[in-house]
Amino acid sequence: MKSVIKLLNILLLVLFSGMACSPKKTPIDYGLDKCHFCQMGIVDQRFGCEIVSQKGKVYKFDATECMIHFIESQGIRISDISMLFTNTFDRPGELIHVDHCYFLQSENMPSPMGLYINPFSEKYLAMEYKRLQSGTIFQWEELKEHLEKGD
């Protein structure tokens, strides 16, 4: 009986240890957290974003362009990244996976780092803002390629 209890305790310990290390997003503390790339304070809830590594380390950024430049400059491989999140223009303060977002680059809509990148959680909203403000809509991979080329 004691050996069964001991075995169950070991199994529970292993189970909970694995759960504690699993990668997950962390809320941004606006006004206190700093951008991991440019060291500016993260204050605007429409533009914050973060990388969660496979090991669970969280890197926070004040703008999409800082996150992309950090990935490029550090030579981070896709296999090292567990998740990428961004706040959006239409859902400020909420971290949404970048694959579910649309990014409007419009010179009529400033962003913190001056590349005019505005994330949206809904395509129809990005299209409506494009109609009103002009610009180009990208999905995540397209935006990365666009910025890597320096367009």
PyMOL commands that place a pseudoatom at each C-alpha (Angstrom):
pseudoatom trace, name=CA, resn=MET, resi=1, chain=A, elem=C, hetatm=0, pos=[0.000, 0.000, 0.000]
pseudoatom trace, name=CA, resn=LYS, resi=2, chain=A, elem=C, hetatm=0, pos=[2.813, 2.429, 0.897]
pseudoatom trace, name=CA, resn=SER, resi=3, chain=A, elem=C, hetatm=0, pos=[4.519, 1.706, -2.411]
pseudoatom trace, name=CA, resn=VAL, resi=4, chain=A, elem=C, hetatm=0, pos=[1.296, 2.533, -4.317]
pseudoatom trace, name=CA, resn=ILE, resi=5, chain=A, elem=C, hetatm=0, pos=[0.947, 5.857, -2.466]
pseudoatom trace, name=CA, resn=LYS, resi=6, chain=A, elem=C, hetatm=0, pos=[4.607, 6.618, -3.077]
pseudoatom trace, name=CA, resn=LEU, resi=7, chain=A, elem=C, hetatm=0, pos=[4.185, 5.847, -6.786]
pseudoatom trace, name=CA, resn=LEU, resi=8, chain=A, elem=C, hetatm=0, pos=[1.089, 8.079, -6.996]
pseudoatom trace, name=CA, resn=ASN, resi=9, chain=A, elem=C, hetatm=0, pos=[2.971, 10.917, -5.286]
pseudoatom trace, name=CA, resn=ILE, resi=10, chain=A, elem=C, hetatm=0, pos=[5.817, 10.582, -7.779]
pseudoatom trace, name=CA, resn=LEU, resi=11, chain=A, elem=C, hetatm=0, pos=[3.371, 10.571, -10.707]
pseudoatom trace, name=CA, resn=LEU, resi=12, chain=A, elem=C, hetatm=0, pos=[1.608, 13.666, -9.375]
pseudoatom trace, name=CA, resn=LEU, resi=13, chain=A, elem=C, hetatm=0, pos=[4.930, 15.429, -8.876]
pseudoatom trace, name=CA, resn=VAL, resi=14, chain=A, elem=C, hetatm=0, pos=[5.985, 14.648, -12.451]
pseudoatom trace, name=CA, resn=LEU, resi=15, chain=A, elem=C, hetatm=0, pos=[2.590, 15.738, -13.794]
pseudoatom trace, name=CA, resn=PHE, resi=16, chain=A, elem=C, hetatm=0, pos=[2.572, 19.061, -11.953]
pseudoatom trace, name=CA, resn=SER, resi=17, chain=A, elem=C, hetatm=0, pos=[6.233, 19.733, -12.762]
pseudoatom trace, name=CA, resn=GLY, resi=18, chain=A, elem=C, hetatm=0, pos=[5.470, 19.392, -16.457]
pseudoatom trace, name=CA, resn=MET, resi=19, chain=A, elem=C, hetatm=0, pos=[2.494, 21.711, -16.169]
pseudoatom trace, name=CA, resn=ALA, resi=20, chain=A, elem=C, hetatm=0, pos=[4.515, 24.377, -14.402]
pseudoatom trace, name=CA, resn=CYS, resi=21, chain=A, elem=C, hetatm=0, pos=[7.047, 24.545, -17.263]
pseudoatom trace, name=CA, resn=SER, resi=22, chain=A, elem=C, hetatm=0, pos=[4.621, 24.547, -20.157]
pseudoatom trace, name=CA, resn=PRO, resi=23, chain=A, elem=C, hetatm=0, pos=[4.884, 27.705, -22.267]
pseudoatom trace, name=CA, resn=LYS, resi=24, chain=A, elem=C, hetatm=0, pos=[2.064, 30.226, -21.879]
pseudoatom trace, name=CA, resn=LYS, resi=25, chain=A, elem=C, hetatm=0, pos=[1.455, 33.884, -22.543]
pseudoatom trace, name=CA, resn=THR, resi=26, chain=A, elem=C, hetatm=0, pos=[1.870, 36.395, -19.746]
pseudoatom trace, name=CA, resn=PRO, resi=27, chain=A, elem=C, hetatm=0, pos=[-0.203, 39.573, -19.452]
pseudoatom trace, name=CA, resn=ILE, resi=28, chain=A, elem=C, hetatm=0, pos=[1.662, 42.766, -20.278]
pseudoatom trace, name=CA, resn=ASP, resi=29, chain=A, elem=C, hetatm=0, pos=[1.943, 45.200, -17.370]
pseudoatom trace, name=CA, resn=TYR, resi=30, chain=A, elem=C, hetatm=0, pos=[1.370, 48.439, -19.309]
pseudoatom trace, name=CA, resn=GLY, resi=31, chain=A, elem=C, hetatm=0, pos=[3.416, 51.329, -18.026]
pseudoatom trace, name=CA, resn=LEU, resi=32, chain=A, elem=C, hetatm=0, pos=[5.864, 49.031, -16.203]
pseudoatom trace, name=CA, resn=ASP, resi=33, chain=A, elem=C, hetatm=0, pos=[7.071, 46.425, -18.732]
pseudoatom trace, name=CA, resn=LYS, resi=34, chain=A, elem=C, hetatm=0, pos=[9.766, 47.460, -21.191]
pseudoatom trace, name=CA, resn=CYS, resi=35, chain=A, elem=C, hetatm=0, pos=[10.278, 46.375, -24.792]
pseudoatom trace, name=CA, resn=HIS, resi=36, chain=A, elem=C, hetatm=0, pos=[12.870, 43.615, -24.977]
pseudoatom trace, name=CA, resn=PHE, resi=37, chain=A, elem=C, hetatm=0, pos=[14.233, 45.073, -28.226]
pseudoatom trace, name=CA, resn=CYS, resi=38, chain=A, elem=C, hetatm=0, pos=[14.265, 48.891, -27.876]
pseudoatom trace, name=CA, resn=GLN, resi=39, chain=A, elem=C, hetatm=0, pos=[13.843, 49.192, -24.070]
pseudoatom trace, name=CA, resn=MET, resi=40, chain=A, elem=C, hetatm=0, pos=[10.966, 51.689, -24.416]
pseudoatom trace, name=CA, resn=GLY, resi=41, chain=A, elem=C, hetatm=0, pos=[8.086, 51.363, -21.975]
pseudoatom trace, name=CA, resn=ILE, resi=42, chain=A, elem=C, hetatm=0, pos=[5.079, 49.396, -23.194]
pseudoatom trace, name=CA, resn=VAL, resi=43, chain=A, elem=C, hetatm=0, pos=[2.158, 51.768, -22.711]
pseudoatom trace, name=CA, resn=ASP, resi=44, chain=A, elem=C, hetatm=0, pos=[-0.223, 51.569, -25.672]
pseudoatom trace, name=CA, resn=GLN, resi=45, chain=A, elem=C, hetatm=0, pos=[-2.569, 48.592, -25.317]
pseudoatom trace, name=CA, resn=ARG, resi=46, chain=A, elem=C, hetatm=0, pos=[-3.170, 48.496, -29.092]
pseudoatom trace, name=CA, resn=PHE, resi=47, chain=A, elem=C, hetatm=0, pos=[0.428, 47.624, -29.960]
pseudoatom trace, name=CA, resn=GLY, resi=48, chain=A, elem=C, hetatm=0, pos=[2.015, 45.419, -27.256]
pseudoatom trace, name=CA, resn=CYS, resi=49, chain=A, elem=C, hetatm=0, pos=[3.136, 41.937, -28.260]
pseudoatom trace, name=CA, resn=GLU, resi=50, chain=A, elem=C, hetatm=0, pos=[5.143, 38.990, -26.992]
pseudoatom trace, name=CA, resn=ILE, resi=51, chain=A, elem=C, hetatm=0, pos=[7.111, 35.905, -27.892]
pseudoatom trace, name=CA, resn=VAL, resi=52, chain=A, elem=C, hetatm=0, pos=[6.839, 32.771, -25.759]
pseudoatom trace, name=CA, resn=SER, resi=53, chain=A, elem=C, hetatm=0, pos=[9.797, 30.437, -26.272]
pseudoatom trace, name=CA, resn=GLN, resi=54, chain=A, elem=C, hetatm=0, pos=[9.599, 26.651, -26.240]
pseudoatom trace, name=CA, resn=LYS, resi=55, chain=A, elem=C, hetatm=0, pos=[11.223, 26.817, -22.784]
pseudoatom trace, name=CA, resn=GLY, resi=56, chain=A, elem=C, hetatm=0, pos=[8.513, 29.198, -21.519]
pseudoatom trace, name=CA, resn=LYS, resi=57, chain=A, elem=C, hetatm=0, pos=[10.581, 32.415, -21.516]
pseudoatom trace, name=CA, resn=VAL, resi=58, chain=A, elem=C, hetatm=0, pos=[8.443, 35.449, -22.400]
pseudoatom trace, name=CA, resn=TYR, resi=59, chain=A, elem=C, hetatm=0, pos=[9.815, 38.413, -24.357]
pseudoatom trace, name=CA, resn=LYS, resi=60, chain=A, elem=C, hetatm=0, pos=[7.597, 41.508, -24.440]
pseudoatom trace, name=CA, resn=PHE, resi=61, chain=A, elem=C, hetatm=0, pos=[7.601, 44.285, -27.045]
pseudoatom trace, name=CA, resn=ASP, resi=62, chain=A, elem=C, hetatm=0, pos=[6.013, 47.704, -27.527]
pseudoatom trace, name=CA, resn=ALA, resi=63, chain=A, elem=C, hetatm=0, pos=[5.326, 47.167, -31.243]
pseudoatom trace, name=CA, resn=THR, resi=64, chain=A, elem=C, hetatm=0, pos=[5.115, 44.461, -33.907]
pseudoatom trace, name=CA, resn=GLU, resi=65, chain=A, elem=C, hetatm=0, pos=[8.165, 45.821, -35.708]
pseudoatom trace, name=CA, resn=CYS, resi=66, chain=A, elem=C, hetatm=0, pos=[10.274, 45.474, -32.545]
pseudoatom trace, name=CA, resn=MET, resi=67, chain=A, elem=C, hetatm=0, pos=[9.206, 41.824, -32.195]
pseudoatom trace, name=CA, resn=ILE, resi=68, chain=A, elem=C, hetatm=0, pos=[10.103, 41.083, -35.829]
pseudoatom trace, name=CA, resn=HIS, resi=69, chain=A, elem=C, hetatm=0, pos=[13.433, 42.933, -35.594]
pseudoatom trace, name=CA, resn=PHE, resi=70, chain=A, elem=C, hetatm=0, pos=[14.252, 41.040, -32.378]
pseudoatom trace, name=CA, resn=ILE, resi=71, chain=A, elem=C, hetatm=0, pos=[13.590, 37.676, -34.083]
pseudoatom trace, name=CA, resn=GLU, resi=72, chain=A, elem=C, hetatm=0, pos=[15.816, 38.708, -37.026]
pseudoatom trace, name=CA, resn=SER, resi=73, chain=A, elem=C, hetatm=0, pos=[18.630, 40.252, -34.993]
pseudoatom trace, name=CA, resn=GLN, resi=74, chain=A, elem=C, hetatm=0, pos=[18.885, 37.355, -32.556]
pseudoatom trace, name=CA, resn=GLY, resi=75, chain=A, elem=C, hetatm=0, pos=[18.694, 34.680, -35.250]
pseudoatom trace, name=CA, resn=ILE, resi=76, chain=A, elem=C, hetatm=0, pos=[15.781, 33.035, -33.460]
pseudoatom trace, name=CA, resn=ARG, resi=77, chain=A, elem=C, hetatm=0, pos=[14.568, 29.901, -35.224]
pseudoatom trace, name=CA, resn=ILE, resi=78, chain=A, elem=C, hetatm=0, pos=[10.884, 29.135, -35.652]
pseudoatom trace, name=CA, resn=SER, resi=79, chain=A, elem=C, hetatm=0, pos=[11.497, 25.897, -33.741]
pseudoatom trace, name=CA, resn=ASP, resi=80, chain=A, elem=C, hetatm=0, pos=[12.581, 27.972, -30.691]
pseudoatom trace, name=CA, resn=ILE, resi=81, chain=A, elem=C, hetatm=0, pos=[9.251, 29.819, -30.590]
pseudoatom trace, name=CA, resn=SER, resi=82, chain=A, elem=C, hetatm=0, pos=[6.182, 28.304, -28.961]
pseudoatom trace, name=CA, resn=MET, resi=83, chain=A, elem=C, hetatm=0, pos=[3.768, 31.219, -29.512]
pseudoatom trace, name=CA, resn=LEU, resi=84, chain=A, elem=C, hetatm=0, pos=[3.599, 34.783, -30.827]
pseudoatom trace, name=CA, resn=PHE, resi=85, chain=A, elem=C, hetatm=0, pos=[0.925, 37.187, -29.607]
pseudoatom trace, name=CA, resn=THR, resi=86, chain=A, elem=C, hetatm=0, pos=[-0.064, 40.776, -30.291]
pseudoatom trace, name=CA, resn=ASN, resi=87, chain=A, elem=C, hetatm=0, pos=[-2.534, 43.319, -29.004]
pseudoatom trace, name=CA, resn=THR, resi=88, chain=A, elem=C, hetatm=0, pos=[-4.814, 44.700, -31.667]
pseudoatom trace, name=CA, resn=PHE, resi=89, chain=A, elem=C, hetatm=0, pos=[-6.259, 48.061, -32.603]
pseudoatom trace, name=CA, resn=ASP, resi=90, chain=A, elem=C, hetatm=0, pos=[-9.810, 46.744, -32.161]
pseudoatom trace, name=CA, resn=ARG, resi=91, chain=A, elem=C, hetatm=0, pos=[-9.224, 44.668, -28.982]
pseudoatom trace, name=CA, resn=PRO, resi=92, chain=A, elem=C, hetatm=0, pos=[-6.673, 46.654, -26.940]
pseudoatom trace, name=CA, resn=GLY, resi=93, chain=A, elem=C, hetatm=0, pos=[-5.001, 44.890, -24.044]
pseudoatom trace, name=CA, resn=GLU, resi=94, chain=A, elem=C, hetatm=0, pos=[-5.971, 41.409, -25.253]
pseudoatom trace, name=CA, resn=LEU, resi=95, chain=A, elem=C, hetatm=0, pos=[-3.126, 39.210, -26.520]
pseudoatom trace, name=CA, resn=ILE, resi=96, chain=A, elem=C, hetatm=0, pos=[-4.160, 37.390, -29.701]
pseudoatom trace, name=CA, resn=HIS, resi=97, chain=A, elem=C, hetatm=0, pos=[-2.088, 34.848, -31.637]
pseudoatom trace, name=CA, resn=VAL, resi=98, chain=A, elem=C, hetatm=0, pos=[-0.465, 36.591, -34.615]
pseudoatom trace, name=CA, resn=ASP, resi=99, chain=A, elem=C, hetatm=0, pos=[-1.728, 33.923, -37.038]
pseudoatom trace, name=CA, resn=HIS, resi=100, chain=A, elem=C, hetatm=0, pos=[-5.273, 35.123, -36.292]
pseudoatom trace, name=CA, resn=CYS, resi=101, chain=A, elem=C, hetatm=0, pos=[-4.505, 38.795, -36.973]
pseudoatom trace, name=CA, resn=TYR, resi=102, chain=A, elem=C, hetatm=0, pos=[-4.371, 41.170, -39.919]
pseudoatom trace, name=CA, resn=PHE, resi=103, chain=A, elem=C, hetatm=0, pos=[-1.796, 43.948, -40.037]
pseudoatom trace, name=CA, resn=LEU, resi=104, chain=A, elem=C, hetatm=0, pos=[-2.619, 47.229, -41.761]
pseudoatom trace, name=CA, resn=GLN, resi=105, chain=A, elem=C, hetatm=0, pos=[0.360, 49.345, -42.719]
pseudoatom trace, name=CA, resn=SER, resi=106, chain=A, elem=C, hetatm=0, pos=[-0.940, 52.854, -43.335]
pseudoatom trace, name=CA, resn=GLU, resi=107, chain=A, elem=C, hetatm=0, pos=[1.001, 56.105, -43.182]
pseudoatom trace, name=CA, resn=ASN, resi=108, chain=A, elem=C, hetatm=0, pos=[-2.206, 57.686, -41.898]
pseudoatom trace, name=CA, resn=MET, resi=109, chain=A, elem=C, hetatm=0, pos=[-2.174, 55.494, -38.756]
pseudoatom trace, name=CA, resn=PRO, resi=110, chain=A, elem=C, hetatm=0, pos=[1.013, 55.925, -36.685]
pseudoatom trace, name=CA, resn=SER, resi=111, chain=A, elem=C, hetatm=0, pos=[2.432, 53.094, -34.572]
pseudoatom trace, name=CA, resn=PRO, resi=112, chain=A, elem=C, hetatm=0, pos=[4.971, 53.360, -31.719]
pseudoatom trace, name=CA, resn=MET, resi=113, chain=A, elem=C, hetatm=0, pos=[8.088, 52.640, -33.803]
pseudoatom trace, name=CA, resn=GLY, resi=114, chain=A, elem=C, hetatm=0, pos=[7.109, 54.611, -36.889]
pseudoatom trace, name=CA, resn=LEU, resi=115, chain=A, elem=C, hetatm=0, pos=[6.490, 51.805, -39.384]
pseudoatom trace, name=CA, resn=TYR, resi=116, chain=A, elem=C, hetatm=0, pos=[2.727, 52.433, -39.285]
pseudoatom trace, name=CA, resn=ILE, resi=117, chain=A, elem=C, hetatm=0, pos=[1.809, 48.816, -38.479]
pseudoatom trace, name=CA, resn=ASN, resi=118, chain=A, elem=C, hetatm=0, pos=[-1.617, 48.402, -36.900]
pseudoatom trace, name=CA, resn=PRO, resi=119, chain=A, elem=C, hetatm=0, pos=[-2.767, 44.883, -35.911]
pseudoatom trace, name=CA, resn=PHE, resi=120, chain=A, elem=C, hetatm=0, pos=[-6.458, 43.936, -36.141]
pseudoatom trace, name=CA, resn=SER, resi=121, chain=A, elem=C, hetatm=0, pos=[-8.196, 40.813, -34.883]
pseudoatom trace, name=CA, resn=GLU, resi=122, chain=A, elem=C, hetatm=0, pos=[-10.855, 40.915, -37.604]
pseudoatom trace, name=CA, resn=LYS, resi=123, chain=A, elem=C, hetatm=0, pos=[-10.211, 41.088, -41.353]
pseudoatom trace, name=CA, resn=TYR, resi=124, chain=A, elem=C, hetatm=0, pos=[-13.335, 43.144, -42.039]
pseudoatom trace, name=CA, resn=LEU, resi=125, chain=A, elem=C, hetatm=0, pos=[-12.131, 45.827, -39.586]
pseudoatom trace, name=CA, resn=ALA, resi=126, chain=A, elem=C, hetatm=0, pos=[-8.688, 45.939, -41.185]
pseudoatom trace, name=CA, resn=MET, resi=127, chain=A, elem=C, hetatm=0, pos=[-10.385, 46.301, -44.582]
pseudoatom trace, name=CA, resn=GLU, resi=128, chain=A, elem=C, hetatm=0, pos=[-12.650, 49.075, -43.309]
pseudoatom trace, name=CA, resn=TYR, resi=129, chain=A, elem=C, hetatm=0, pos=[-9.695, 51.013, -41.870]
pseudoatom trace, name=CA, resn=LYS, resi=130, chain=A, elem=C, hetatm=0, pos=[-7.813, 50.467, -45.142]
pseudoatom trace, name=CA, resn=ARG, resi=131, chain=A, elem=C, hetatm=0, pos=[-10.779, 51.941, -47.015]
pseudoatom trace, name=CA, resn=LEU, resi=132, chain=A, elem=C, hetatm=0, pos=[-10.773, 54.965, -44.690]
pseudoatom trace, name=CA, resn=GLN, resi=133, chain=A, elem=C, hetatm=0, pos=[-7.019, 55.438, -44.232]
pseudoatom trace, name=CA, resn=SER, resi=134, chain=A, elem=C, hetatm=0, pos=[-5.452, 53.639, -47.254]
pseudoatom trace, name=CA, resn=GLY, resi=135, chain=A, elem=C, hetatm=0, pos=[-2.513, 51.251, -46.881]
pseudoatom trace, name=CA, resn=THR, resi=136, chain=A, elem=C, hetatm=0, pos=[-1.712, 47.563, -47.281]
pseudoatom trace, name=CA, resn=ILE, resi=137, chain=A, elem=C, hetatm=0, pos=[-3.057, 44.603, -45.293]
pseudoatom trace, name=CA, resn=PHE, resi=138, chain=A, elem=C, hetatm=0, pos=[-0.710, 41.743, -44.426]
pseudoatom trace, name=CA, resn=GLN, resi=139, chain=A, elem=C, hetatm=0, pos=[-1.036, 38.470, -42.605]
pseudoatom trace, name=CA, resn=TRP, resi=140, chain=A, elem=C, hetatm=0, pos=[1.794, 37.539, -40.233]
pseudoatom trace, name=CA, resn=GLU, resi=141, chain=A, elem=C, hetatm=0, pos=[4.127, 35.707, -42.634]
pseudoatom trace, name=CA, resn=GLU, resi=142, chain=A, elem=C, hetatm=0, pos=[3.587, 38.334, -45.345]
pseudoatom trace, name=CA, resn=LEU, resi=143, chain=A, elem=C, hetatm=0, pos=[4.397, 41.125, -42.891]
pseudoatom trace, name=CA, resn=LYS, resi=144, chain=A, elem=C, hetatm=0, pos=[7.601, 39.414, -41.779]
pseudoatom trace, name=CA, resn=GLU, resi=145, chain=A, elem=C, hetatm=0, pos=[8.733, 39.003, -45.390]
pseudoatom trace, name=CA, resn=HIS, resi=146, chain=A, elem=C, hetatm=0, pos=[7.790, 42.615, -46.159]
pseudoatom trace, name=CA, resn=LEU, resi=147, chain=A, elem=C, hetatm=0, pos=[9.849, 43.966, -43.248]
pseudoatom trace, name=CA, resn=GLU, resi=148, chain=A, elem=C, hetatm=0, pos=[12.773, 41.616, -43.895]
pseudoatom trace, name=CA, resn=LYS, resi=149, chain=A, elem=C, hetatm=0, pos=[13.008, 42.979, -47.452]
pseudoatom trace, name=CA, resn=GLY, resi=150, chain=A, elem=C, hetatm=0, pos=[12.943, 46.505, -46.047]
pseudoatom trace, name=CA, resn=ASP, resi=151, chain=A, elem=C, hetatm=0, pos=[9.934, 47.608, -48.104]
for i in range(1, 151): cmd.bond("trace and resi %d" % i, "trace and resi %d" % (i + 1))
show_as sticks, trace
zoom trace
